[in-house]
Amino acid sequence: MYGKGLRPLAIAAAITTIAALGLIFFFAPNDADQGFVQKIFYLHVPMALVAMAGFVAGGVMAIAHLRTGKRSWDMRSYVSIHLSIILGLGVLVTGAIWAKASWGKWWVWDEPMLVSFLIVFLLYCCYQPLRFSIEDPERQARYASVFAITAAAFVPLNFAAVRAAQAFIHPEVLSTTGGNMPGDMRITFLVSLVAMGLLFVTLWKLELTSKHTSEQLRRLRGKLERANERAAEEAPAAESGAHAGRVPVAAGSS
Amino acid sequence: MTRTALVILRKDLAIEVRTRESVPAMTLFTVTVFVLFHFGLDRDTLEGELAAGVLWVTLLLAAILGVNRLFVSEREQGGMVGLLLAPIDRTAVFVAKAAALLLYLLLVQAVAIPAYAILLLGPDLFGALPELLAVLALADVGLAVVGALVAALAVETRARDLIVPLLLLPLVVPVLIAAASATEPLFVGAQDADGLGGWLAILALYDAVFVFLAVAVFDFLLED
């Protein structure tokens, strides 16, 4: 049931990603004062927006988990956060490259988006250590959900605080990430955003499908093992090899 | 619920009074860190943003010690089972723990702030005391609420004392931003606390969001 629709989704993601790359390199004009390097913007900003959305979606799915008690919601929340952490690393790296190219420094503290993203990223880096240092699986899911909800609520709060600190020092914060873009840039940006979003959803679905499949496989193997044990007990030792119920199990499968 | 919370709070305070674990350790820690900052920065007195930053970072780090110990008596002596078996509202446990942490923080600061004024702070403290107390009160409520939540999140993990600082410190960055920014003009000598209201509003917003959130999710941490 998880694999349903994965193929069209993957094809759509591939097509939009290729289209976005084509638009970035051949269609979007070079920025007037930053030149070619400004094009990292089409990678950096969609990644940041999708990662943020993934963090918040992880929180919403965690609420669904705590409300319904269904473990599958916790799994969705976990995969969403885990992918967002990977994207978040990409955001910080591309952000640093962009900062180096346009401001001459690898890191600047007066860009509230980037700074608050770093804090959120540091917080979410704690998700997996917290989750996997709890042994009981049911409790693990519950605690991870509480963390996901807390952290998702923290995201806007943290941004407001960092923004307030900036606004106090620099009354007008330059909007490098959006605002009034010319049409060609806007189209390229929107296509890149859709491509990144589709890529995220595809990977999310893929990982869920794979987790679900291996879970199912483990269950079936356990069943098979038990059936074999039963069959071995029932069948007399003399003809155990040719018994009809005997199904070979791959070595090391348990 | 209030009565239950008061009973648990009284139990925690009784333990603290008899064992003297958290508050003396936190206080000693803050004074030691002030000494470290004196040598680390090689300054005899601090003022302005440096003074505000040193004070608040020290207080936040000291809070980690308190958060780490918050559920220890429950965990090590089986009190958790008793709490969970008791037919009480889980929120009462949270309220009691947050209140205990708030009291610890206030006690620590009652010593740490005068010590800071004597050891490191350049400008006179007394003129700015009412404003500073307002900032401390709001920041402490936020710290206590988030600290109690983090303590409950980390108590069942294997590496509890590693998880607590890693989880707590990013979560209290907004407190640090607002408190340090609000304190900075108080530590420059001149008595014009511009922008104080805005920072207090941010602290109050932070407190409100996390009180609401913690009350909503705390039940799930003590379910079994």
Contacts between the chains, C-beta under 8 A, distances in Angstrom:
chain1	res1	chain2	res2	distance
A	66	B	217	7.5
A	66	B	220	5.5
A	119	B	170	5.4
A	119	B	173	5.0
A	120	B	170	7.6
A	122	B	170	4.7
A	123	B	167	7.4
A	123	B	170	3.8
A	123	B	171	6.4
A	125	B	166	7.7
A	126	B	163	6.9
A	126	B	166	4.6
A	126	B	167	5.0
A	126	B	170	7.5
A	129	B	159	7.2
A	129	B	162	7.5
A	129	B	163	6.4
A	129	B	166	7.0
A	130	B	153	6.8
A	130	B	154	7.3
A	130	B	157	6.2
A	130	B	163	5.5
A	130	B	167	6.8
A	133	B	157	4.0
A	133	B	158	4.3
A	133	B	159	5.2
A	133	B	163	6.8
A	134	B	156	5.6
A	134	B	157	5.5
A	134	B	158	7.7
A	135	B	158	7.5
A	138	B	224	7.9
A	139	B	156	6.3
A	139	B	224	6.8
A	142	B	220	5.3
A	142	B	221	7.4
A	142	B	223	6.5
A	143	B	153	6.0
A	143	B	156	6.7
A	143	B	157	7.9
A	143	B	221	6.7
A	145	B	220	7.1
A	146	B	153	6.2
A	146	B	217	4.7
A	146	B	220	5.6
A	146	B	221	5.9
A	147	B	153	6.2
A	147	B	167	7.8
A	149	B	213	7.2
A	149	B	216	7.9
A	149	B	217	5.6
A	150	B	149	6.7
A	150	B	153	7.9
A	150	B	171	7.6
A	150	B	213	6.1
A	150	B	217	6.7
A	153	B	209	6.3
A	153	B	213	5.3
A	154	B	171	6.1
A	157	B	174	6.0
A	157	B	205	7.4
A	157	B	206	6.3
A	157	B	209	5.7
A	158	B	173	6.4
A	158	B	174	5.6
A	160	B	174	7.8
A	160	B	202	7.2
A	160	B	205	7.7
A	161	B	173	7.2
A	161	B	174	3.5
A	161	B	177	4.9
A	161	B	178	6.2
A	161	B	202	5.9
A	161	B	206	7.4
A	162	B	173	7.9
A	162	B	174	7.8
A	162	B	177	6.7
A	164	B	177	7.4
A	164	B	178	7.5
A	164	B	198	7.0
A	164	B	199	7.9
A	164	B	202	5.9
A	165	B	177	4.8
A	165	B	181	6.1
A	168	B	181	6.6
A	168	B	195	6.4
